[in-house]
C-alpha cells in the first residue's frame, strides 16, 4: 500500500460521518500518537474527502500536525464510497478479544501498563494475582478520615436543622369535610397568603411514624 503525504489543511471532512468521536476517544488517539506516531493512514478519495480516519484527523488538528500519511482510493462511485465508510466502522466492531491472549500480553507487560485506550487501574486489576485482588476487595468502599468527618458533620447539621424546623411546626390532622367547605377553605388560604404556616405543618404516618411535611 503506497501512502502519500497530504497537508491537513487540504483534507476535507465528509458530508456525513457515521462515527462520532468523543472527547475520551480523542484523548486516547492523542496518547497513541504521542507514543507511536501515526501508525495507519487516513483514507481519502481523489478529491481529498476523508473516507476513513476522521478521528485521527481531528486529533492531529488538536496537536498542531501540519500533514498526515494518506492512502488515496480512486475510481469509486459515490455509493461505493459510502459503503466503504460504513464497512470500515462496522467490520472493526465485529471483532472479539481472545481473552487468554489478552491476559498473556498484559501479564508480559508487568508494571508497564501505559496503553492507549485503556485505564491503568483496569489493566492492573486484570493482571493482579489472587492475593492482590483480595487486598483490593478488602479496601473497596472504605472512606478516608477526612471524608468521614465531612459526612458526620453534614449529618449533624441536617439533624439540627430538622429539629429546629420541627419545633416551629404543628401537627396537622386532616378532617373529613364536604367538598364545598374544603373549596372555601382553600380559597381563604389563598386569599390570606398563609404560605408560611402551611409549610410548617406535618402529618405523622400511621405506619412508620415519620413526619410528612405539608
ChimeraX attribute file (.defattr): number of C-alpha atoms within 10 A of each C-alpha:
attribute: neighborCount
match mode: 1-to-1
recipient: residues
	/A:1	5
	/A:2	8
	/A:3	14
	/A:4	12
	/A:5	11
	/A:6	16
	/A:7	12
	/A:8	19
	/A:9	10
	/A:10	11
	/A:11	19
	/A:12	16
	/A:13	15
	/A:14	16
	/A:15	7
	/A:16	8
	/A:17	15
	/A:18	14
	/A:19	14
	/A:20	9
	/A:21	14
	/A:22	10
	/A:23	10
	/A:24	10
	/A:25	16
	/A:26	19
	/A:27	14
	/A:28	18
	/A:29	21
	/A:30	20
	/A:31	17
	/A:32	17
	/A:33	17
	/A:34	12
	/A:35	12
	/A:36	10
	/A:37	10
	/A:38	15
	/A:39	9
	/A:40	13
	/A:41	20
	/A:42	23
	/A:43	20
	/A:44	23
	/A:45	19
	/A:46	12
	/A:47	12
	/A:48	18
	/A:49	17
	/A:50	25
	/A:51	24
	/A:52	27
	/A:53	18
	/A:54	21
	/A:55	17
	/A:56	21
	/A:57	23
	/A:58	16
	/A:59	21
	/A:60	20
	/A:61	14
	/A:62	10
	/A:63	12
	/A:64	9
	/A:65	13
	/A:66	12
	/A:67	17
	/A:68	20
	/A:69	18
	/A:70	24
	/A:71	22
	/A:72	20
	/A:73	15
	/A:74	11
	/A:75	9
	/A:76	12
	/A:77	9
	/A:78	9
	/A:79	8
	/A:80	11
	/A:81	20
	/A:82	16
	/A:83	12
	/A:84	16
	/A:85	20
	/A:86	16
	/A:87	13
	/A:88	14
	/A:89	14
	/A:90	13
	/A:91	9
	/A:92	9
	/A:93	9
	/A:94	7
	/A:95	8
	/A:96	7
	/A:97	7
	/A:98	8
	/A:99	9
	/A:100	9
	/A:101	10
	/A:102	12
	/A:103	13
	/A:104	11
	/A:105	12
	/A:106	19
	/A:107	17
	/A:108	11
	/A:109	12
	/A:110	11
	/A:111	12
	/A:112	12
	/A:113	17
	/A:114	14
	/A:115	15
	/A:116	18
	/A:117	14
	/A:118	11
	/A:119	12
	/A:120	15
	/A:121	11
	/A:122	11
	/A:123	18
	/A:124	18
	/A:125	12
	/A:126	14
	/A:127	21
	/A:128	16
	/A:129	10
	/A:130	9
	/A:131	8
	/A:132	13
	/A:133	14
	/A:134	12
	/A:135	10
	/A:136	13
	/A:137	9
	/A:138	10
	/A:139	9
	/A:140	9
	/A:141	8
	/A:142	8
	/A:143	11
	/A:144	8
	/A:145	9
	/A:146	8
	/A:147	10
	/A:148	12
	/A:149	12
	/A:150	11
	/A:151	13
	/A:152	11
	/A:153	12
	/A:154	12
	/A:155	12
	/A:156	12
	/A:157	12
	/A:158	12
	/A:159	12
	/A:160	12
	/A:161	11
	/A:162	11
	/A:163	12
	/A:164	11
	/A:165	12
	/A:166	16
	/A:167	9
	/A:168	10
	/A:169	16
	/A:170	14
	/A:171	15
	/A:172	15
	/A:173	10
	/A:174	7
	/A:175	7
	/A:176	8
	/A:177	10
	/A:178	8
	/A:179	9
	/A:180	8
	/A:181	11
	/A:182	13
	/A:183	12
	/A:184	11
	/A:185	13
	/A:186	11
	/A:187	11
	/A:188	12
	/A:189	13
	/A:190	11
	/A:191	9
	/A:192	9
	/A:193	10
	/A:194	11
	/A:195	10
	/A:196	8
	/A:197	12
	/A:198	15
	/A:199	12
	/A:200	17
	/A:201	19
	/A:202	18
	/A:203	16
	/A:204	14
	/A:205	10
	/A:206	8
	/A:207	6
	/A:208	7
	/A:209	9
	/A:210	11
	/A:211	14
	/A:212	12
	/A:213	15
	/A:214	12
